[in-house]
Each structure stands twice: as structure tokens, then as C-alpha cells.
Amino acid sequence: MTPATELRGGRYVLLKTLGEGSQGETYEAVDKREGRLVAIKRFRVGKAKAWKDVELAEREATTLASLEHELLPRYVEHFEEDEALVLVMERIEGESLAALRKRNFIGSVSDVERLLADASRALAYLHGRAPPIIHRDLKPGNVIRRPDGSFAFVDFGAVRDRLKVAGGSTIVGTFGYMAPEQFQGRASPASDVYGIGATALTMLTGCEPEDLPHKGLAIDVAKAVPPSTPPSLVRTLGAMLDPDPDTRASSIEEALARGGPPRRGRRQGRPPFPLRVFGWLGLLVARVAVWFAVGIVVPLILTLLSFLFGSKLADAARACHAASARAEASMARASERLAGEAEAHDDLDEDAEAARVRIAGEDILRSVRAVTPEQAQAEAIRAAERSGRSDAEEWATRVATEEAERWEPPEAWREREEREEREEAKRKAAKRRS
């Protein structure tokens, strides 16, 4: 197929090739009817290695048709022609980060900060849909730097694909930019956070992720980045590139919050009194609304519906409980800032794993801050002792354990249940043999 070929009865005229693979090509084309440039992906069905590849191509078209965001390509149409599936979308002006890298482009700190800000907006839109749309293949080749310095995100051919190695299933993603859990079929919104983190690090260093220094399974961000990189950006990228999805930042916004500027033992100044009053009233209304709607009403409805429509709605109910708890924790921190009681802490020892800990179920512990597990345990014991408990250490251990199990992600519950079932089956088999 040459760049002069016309499609859709002459409506689209292909101008040049933008990319090419074993099963199709991407072209820049002109839409003669609308008088504009478009991008066209042509997937040759006859050359598909498996029906799964055809399904992915169709899924990209239907997914893109449902999206409308300034940082994502706009859908025009899709159709079948000459034994090929053709997807027509807006041609985003600019160059991919992969193309820029070929010209030895290395982004500045401000470029990376702009990338993170734009990616945060785009991912908040995608992950906020029902069900969440997970890109799964965020990398330099799928990030376009526009002439105004902003970034757009393209190529949704991998959305919502099941990533399983066994059974010959397709693995979608790019090594180095693909979060470790994707190899286990457990892609989540945090997987896209990892992809953007790896892309940002490549943009800042000019090196592929696998060529950067590592510390265990994780990229050693502090050693990888230029010495002039702000510590806050180093911490942000570290939170995004944590190989463990359970401790990785679940959103870019959360990663930016974790990486915020260090404050060493200084109390934050209190806002003016009128602003404090307005803030307290707003937080009070928000806390009541979130507690009642997200913490009680919606989970109750979803739990009841799960008896009719299956366990996924029960998982959604648990997710609502978790979201309510996170919102409550964030609003508690906001209340502390309004009162001028939010005290910043020195950076934690780099060898100690930081964790956000919240122990619920008791009114004596309702705040959240970044601590190590050991600090959290000590804090819980001190709080229990202040309440007059004689069994402070046992109580703190029990509540912390229950809370950790309560907020386990649904995937972890299922894995644990399946593991326990397998172990029980082995015990029964061994008992029968004996």
C-alpha cells in the first residue's frame, strides 16, 4: 500500500507513513471532506496471527469512540475496507518522545513536570470512567509533545487487555515501561502510573529504563537522574516506579503529594481566621457527605445488587469503603493544616520503607501521615496506652492486622482465598493417602 492510496471512496488520501508493524500501518492522511489532517491506523485482518489481535484492534476503535479529552486523540470513524479494519482519528500535531530521542533530545525538569501534570489530567479522566480505562502501554512512542510544550497520549490498542503469559495469550506492553504486575495479568491504574514514571525518567536521563541503575527490582531514581534534579521530583518518580503495586502511588497526583517539598520540623502557618472558618465548614459538609454517600449508601446498594449480578459489585462496594477512608484521611490532614497543627517531618531513612498508615475502628486514631511500619506500631501502642488500655500492644497488633486485611485489594483477597483452597486440598489429599 503506497502513500498515494485513497480510502473511503476518496475521502481520505494517505500522505506518509507514521509507523509500521507486522499486521498494519499508521499513516498521516488528509480528510478531503473536512479539509484537515487525520491519522489512520490500518489493521490487516488477514495477517493477524490470532483472533485476539483482531479483537484488540476493534477494542481500540470502540474505546477511542467513547473518549473526549483535549489530551487524547479525537475519534473520527472506523470502517472495514479491502480486508482491513481502518481507524480514523485526529492527527495530533507534534512529535513523539521516541522520535525526539532519536535526535538526542533530553527534557528539562520543567518539561518533565509538564509531562506529569498533563498525564495526571489524562489518567484521571481515563481511570475515572466506569469501568476504568487502563492504557497499559504508556511509553515515549505513545506520548506526543505538541508545539506549545504540552503532551498528548495516543495508541489505545492495548486497553483492557488481559495480560497472561500462560496459554499463549498476548502480552501487551513494552519492556522497561511495563509495570511488573502486568506480567501476572494484574494491570491496574497504578500500572499506567508506572509507565508514565518510566517515560518521564527516560525523558530526563536519555536512557532506557533497563540501562539505568537498579536497587533490587526497583530503578534507583536518585542515582539515575542528573545531580541538579530537585529532590521532590526524585521522590515523585520513586513513588511512581515502585515495583510493588501495593505501595506504588495509585495516581500521579498521589505521587506528586508524596514528593512534595521537604519540610523539616516546621509547623505550617495558619490561614486567616475567615478562611479557616470557611474551610472548616466546607470540610464538615464534605466529610458528612462522603461518609454517608460513599461510605454507607453506595456500598449498601452495591452489596445488595451483588446478590443478583455477581461478586464484582461486592468488590466495587469494598472499593467505595476504601475510597471513603482515603477521603476521610485527606480531609483530616486538611483540618490539621487549617488549625496550624500539621507538622512536617524530616525525610525518612532511605533504607526504611515509608507507608501511609490509617488504623480505623477506634476514635483515638484518626490521622494519617507518612511513617515507617515500626513508627506506626509505636504510635498505635502509645495511643492505646493513653486511652487507658492495659492490653495496648496486643490491641494495636490486632487492629493493625484487621485493617490491613480490610483494605486489601480484591485481587489480593482472591489470590489469598485461592491459595488457602489449594493448601486445604493438599491437606485433604495427604490425609486420604495416609
C-alpha positions in Angstrom: 0.0 0.0 0.0 1.6 3.3 -1.1 1.1 6.7 0.5 -1.0 7.8 -2.6 -3.8 5.3 -1.8 -7.2 6.7 -1.2 -9.8 5.2 1.2 -13.5 5.6 1.8 -14.3 6.4 -1.8 -11.6 9.0 -2.0 -12.4 10.9 1.2 -9.1 10.1 2.8 -5.8 10.5 0.9 -2.7 8.9 2.6 0.3 11.3 2.7 3.0 9.5 4.6 3.7 6.6 6.9 4.0 7.4 10.6 4.6 3.8 11.8 4.6 0.2 10.6 4.2 -3.2 12.1 3.7 -6.8 11.0 -0.1 -6.5 10.9 -0.7 -2.9 9.9 0.5 0.6 9.4 -0.3 4.1 10.7 -0.5 7.0 8.2 -0.9 10.7 8.1 -3.7 11.5 5.8 -5.9 14.4 4.7 -9.7 14.3 5.1 -10.8 15.9 1.9 -14.4 16.3 3.2 -13.4 18.3 6.3 -10.2 19.7 5.0 -8.0 18.6 7.9 -5.2 16.2 8.7 -6.0 12.9 10.3 -4.1 9.8 11.5 -5.2 6.5 10.1 -4.4 3.1 11.5 -5.0 0.2 9.0 -5.1 -3.2 10.6 -4.8 -6.0 8.0 -7.1 -8.7 9.3 -5.7 -11.4 7.0 -2.3 -11.1 8.6 -3.4 -11.3 12.2 -1.6 -14.1 14.0 -4.6 -14.8 16.2 -8.2 -13.7 16.6 -7.1 -11.9 19.8 -5.2 -9.4 17.7 -8.4 -8.6 15.7 -10.3 -8.2 18.9 -7.7 -5.7 20.2 -7.9 -3.6 17.0 -11.7 -3.5 17.3 -11.5 -2.7 21.0 -9.2 0.3 20.3 -11.8 1.7 17.9 -14.7 1.3 20.2 -12.7 2.7 23.2 -11.5 5.7 21.3 -15.0 6.4 20.2 -16.1 6.8 23.8 -13.4 9.3 24.8 -13.4 13.0 24.6 -10.5 14.9 26.2 -8.1 17.6 25.0 -5.1 15.4 25.7 -6.3 12.4 23.8 -6.9 12.0 20.0 -10.4 12.6 18.9 -12.2 9.7 17.2 -13.5 10.3 13.6 -14.8 6.9 12.4 -13.8 3.3 11.8 -14.8 1.0 9.0 -13.7 -2.1 7.1 -12.2 -1.9 3.6 -10.1 -4.2 1.5 -10.0 -6.9 4.3 -8.6 -4.3 6.7 -10.0 -2.6 9.8 -9.4 1.2 9.4 -9.5 3.6 12.4 -9.5 7.3 11.6 -8.7 9.8 14.4 -7.5 13.3 14.9 -3.9 13.9 13.8 -2.2 15.4 16.9 0.4 18.0 15.9 3.8 17.5 17.3 6.4 14.7 17.7 6.5 11.6 19.8 9.1 11.5 22.6 10.6 8.4 20.8 11.2 10.5 17.7 12.7 13.3 19.7 15.0 10.8 21.5 16.4 9.8 18.1 17.6 13.4 17.8 19.2 13.1 21.3 16.6 15.2 22.9 16.7 15.3 26.7 13.9 17.0 28.6 14.5 19.6 31.3 13.0 19.4 34.8 10.2 21.8 33.6 9.5 19.5 30.6 9.1 16.5 33.0 6.9 18.5 35.4 4.7 19.5 32.4 4.5 15.8 31.3 3.5 14.7 34.8 0.8 17.5 35.0 -0.7 16.6 31.6 -0.5 12.8 32.3 -2.2 13.4 35.7 -5.2 15.0 33.9 -5.4 12.4 31.2 -5.1 9.4 33.5 -7.6 11.0 36.0 -10.1 11.1 33.1 -9.4 7.6 31.9 -9.2 5.9 35.3 -12.3 7.8 36.4 -14.5 6.2 33.8 -16.8 3.2 34.7 -15.1 0.8 34.2 -11.7 2.4 34.4 -9.8 2.5 31.1 -6.2 1.4 31.6 -3.9 2.3 28.7 -1.3 -0.4 29.6 1.3 0.7 27.0 2.4 4.2 28.0 5.9 4.8 26.6 7.8 7.5 24.7 6.4 6.3 21.4 2.8 6.9 22.6 3.4 10.4 24.1 3.3 13.3 21.7 5.0 16.6 22.6 2.9 19.4 21.0 4.4 22.7 19.7 3.1 24.5 22.8 5.1 22.2 25.1 2.1 20.2 26.3 1.7 16.4 25.9 -0.9 14.2 24.4 -1.3 10.4 24.8 -2.1 8.1 21.9 -2.4 4.4 20.8 -5.1 2.7 22.8 -4.5 -0.7 21.1 -3.7 -2.3 24.5 -6.6 -1.0 26.6 -8.3 -3.5 28.9 -6.3 -6.5 27.5 -5.8 -9.5 29.8 -2.1 -9.9 30.3 -1.4 -13.5 30.9 1.7 -15.4 29.9 0.3 -18.9 30.2 -1.9 -20.4 27.5 -0.4 -18.5 24.6 -2.3 -15.3 25.5 -1.0 -12.0 24.1 1.2 -9.8 26.3 0.7 -6.2 25.5 3.2 -3.6 26.7 6.8 -2.6 26.2 9.6 -4.0 28.4 11.1 -1.3 30.6 7.9 0.7 30.6 5.5 -2.1 31.6 4.8 -2.4 35.3 5.9 -5.8 36.8 2.3 -6.8 37.7 1.3 -6.7 34.1 3.2 -9.9 33.5 0.9 -11.6 36.0 -2.3 -10.3 34.4 -3.0 -7.8 37.2 -2.9 -4.4 35.4 -4.5 -1.6 37.3 -4.5 2.2 37.2 -1.2 2.1 39.1 0.3 0.3 36.1 -0.2 3.4 34.0 1.4 5.5 36.7 4.5 3.2 36.4 4.5 3.7 32.6 4.5 7.4 32.8 7.1 7.4 35.5 9.4 5.3 33.3 8.7 7.6 30.3 9.5 10.7 32.4 12.7 9.2 33.7 13.8 8.3 30.2 13.0 11.8 29.1 15.1 13.2 31.9 18.1 10.9 31.5 18.1 10.0 27.8 18.5 6.3 28.8 16.2 3.3 28.5 14.8 2.1 31.9 16.7 -1.2 31.8 20.0 0.7 31.3 19.6 2.8 34.5 21.0 1.8 37.9 18.8 -0.5 39.9 18.4 -1.2 43.6 17.0 -4.7 43.9 14.0 -4.9 41.5 13.5 -1.1 41.5 15.2 1.6 39.4 17.5 3.6 41.7 16.0 7.0 40.7 18.3 9.0 42.9 21.4 7.6 41.1 19.8 7.7 37.6 18.8 11.4 37.4 21.2 14.3 36.9 22.6 15.8 40.1 20.7 19.0 39.6 17.3 17.3 39.8 15.1 18.6 42.6 14.7 16.1 45.5 10.9 16.5 45.3 10.9 15.2 41.7 13.2 12.4 42.6 10.8 11.3 45.3 7.8 11.7 43.0 9.4 9.4 40.3 10.4 7.0 43.0 6.8 6.7 44.2 5.7 6.1 40.6 8.3 3.5 39.9 7.9 1.3 43.0 7.8 -2.3 41.6 5.3 -3.3 44.2 1.8 -2.1 43.0 0.5 -2.2 46.6 3.0 0.5 47.8 3.3 2.4 44.5 1.4 5.7 44.2 -2.0 4.8 42.7 -2.2 8.1 40.8 0.3 10.8 39.6 -1.5 13.3 42.0 -0.6 11.0 44.9 3.0 10.6 43.7 3.3 14.4 43.5 2.0 14.7 47.0 4.5 12.2 48.3 7.3 14.0 46.6 6.2 17.5 47.8 8.9 19.8 49.1 10.6 18.6 52.3 9.7 20.5 55.5 11.9 19.8 58.4 10.1 20.2 61.8 8.4 23.5 61.0 4.7 24.0 61.7 2.7 25.3 58.9 1.3 28.8 59.3 -2.4 29.1 60.0 -4.6 30.8 57.3 -6.5 33.9 58.2 -9.5 33.4 60.5 -12.3 33.9 57.9 -10.6 31.4 55.6 -10.3 28.9 58.4 -14.0 29.2 59.3 -15.0 28.8 55.7 -12.6 25.8 55.3 -13.9 24.1 58.5 -17.5 24.4 57.3 -16.7 23.1 53.9 -14.7 20.2 55.3 -17.5 19.4 57.7 -20.1 19.3 54.9 -17.8 17.2 52.7 -16.9 14.7 55.5 -20.6 14.1 56.3 -21.5 13.8 52.6 -18.6 11.4 51.8 -19.2 9.3 54.9 -23.0 8.9 54.2 -22.9 8.6 50.4 -19.7 6.9 49.6 -19.2 5.1 52.9 -22.7 3.8 53.5 -25.4 4.3 50.8 -23.4 3.4 47.7 -21.7 0.3 49.2 -25.0 -0.9 50.7 -26.7 -0.7 47.3 -23.8 -2.4 45.5 -23.7 -5.1 48.1 -27.4 -5.8 47.7 -27.1 -5.8 43.9 -24.1 -8.2 44.1 -26.5 -11.0 45.2 -28.2 -10.6 41.7 -25.3 -9.7 39.5 -22.2 -11.3 41.0 -19.1 -10.6 43.2 -17.7 -7.8 41.1 -20.3 -5.5 42.6 -19.2 -6.6 46.0 -15.6 -5.7 45.1 -16.9 -2.3 44.0 -18.6 -1.9 47.4 -15.3 -2.6 49.1 -13.6 -0.1 46.8 -16.1 2.5 47.9 -15.3 1.9 51.5 -11.6 2.3 50.8 -12.2 5.5 48.8 -14.3 6.8 51.7 -11.5 6.1 54.1 -8.9 7.8 51.9 -11.1 10.8 51.6 -11.6 11.0 55.3 -7.9 10.8 55.9 -7.2 13.6 53.4 -9.8 15.8 55.0 -8.3 15.1 58.4 -5.0 16.3 57.2 -6.6 19.4 55.7 -8.2 20.1 59.1 -4.8 19.9 60.7 -3.4 22.4 58.2 -6.3 24.8 58.9 -5.5 24.5 62.6 -1.8 25.0 62.0 -1.1 21.7 63.6 0.3 19.9 60.6 3.9 19.4 61.5 6.4 18.3 58.8 8.9 15.6 59.5 12.4 15.0 58.4 12.9 12.7 55.4 12.7 9.1 56.5 15.8 7.0 56.4 16.2 5.9 52.8 16.5 2.3 53.8 13.2 2.4 55.7 10.1 1.8 53.7 7.6 4.6 54.0 4.0 3.8 54.3 0.7 5.7 54.8 -1.0 4.1 57.8 -4.5 4.5 59.0 -6.0 2.5 61.9 -9.8 2.8 61.9 -12.4 1.4 64.2 -11.2 3.5 67.2 -11.7 7.2 67.7 -8.3 7.6 69.3 -6.6 7.1 65.9 -8.0 9.1 63.0 -5.0 10.8 61.4 -2.7 9.9 58.6 1.0 10.7 58.0 4.0 9.1 56.3 5.8 6.8 58.7 7.7 3.5 58.7 5.9 0.4 59.9 7.8 0.4 63.1 6.9 4.1 63.8 3.2 3.3 63.1 3.2 0.4 65.5 4.8 2.5 68.2 2.3 5.3 67.6 -0.6 2.9 67.9 0.7 1.5 71.1 1.2 5.0 72.6 -2.3 6.0 71.6 -3.8 2.8 73.1 -1.9 3.4 76.4 -3.1 7.0 76.5 -6.7 5.6 76.3 -6.1 3.6 79.5 -5.9 0.1 77.8 -4.0 -2.5 79.7 -3.5 -4.6 76.6 -2.1 -1.8 74.4 0.4 -3.8 72.4 -1.9 -6.7 71.7 -4.7 -4.4 70.8 -2.6 -2.4 68.4 -1.3 -5.5 66.6 -4.8 -6.9 66.3 -6.3 -3.7 64.9 -3.5 -3.1 62.5 -3.7 -6.6 61.2 -7.5 -6.4 60.7 -7.2 -3.0 59.0 -4.5 -4.3 56.6 -6.8 -7.2 55.7 -9.8 -5.0 55.4 -8.2 -2.7 52.8 -6.5 -5.5 50.8 -7.3 -5.0 47.0 -9.9 -7.5 45.7 -7.1 -9.2 43.6 -5.2 -10.0 46.8 -8.3 -11.4 48.5 -8.9 -13.7 45.6 -5.3 -14.8 45.4 -5.2 -15.5 49.2 -8.5 -17.4 49.0 -7.3 -19.5 46.1 -4.0 -20.2 47.9 -5.9 -21.3 51.0 -8.1 -23.5 48.9 -5.1 -25.2 47.3 -3.5 -25.8 50.6 -6.7 -27.2 52.0 -7.0 -29.5 49.0 -3.4 -30.7 49.5 -4.0 -31.4 53.2 -7.2 -33.4 52.4 -5.4 -35.4 49.7 -2.5 -36.2 52.1 -5.0 -37.2 54.8 -6.7 -39.6 52.3 -3.4 -41.1 51.3 -2.4 -41.7 54.9 
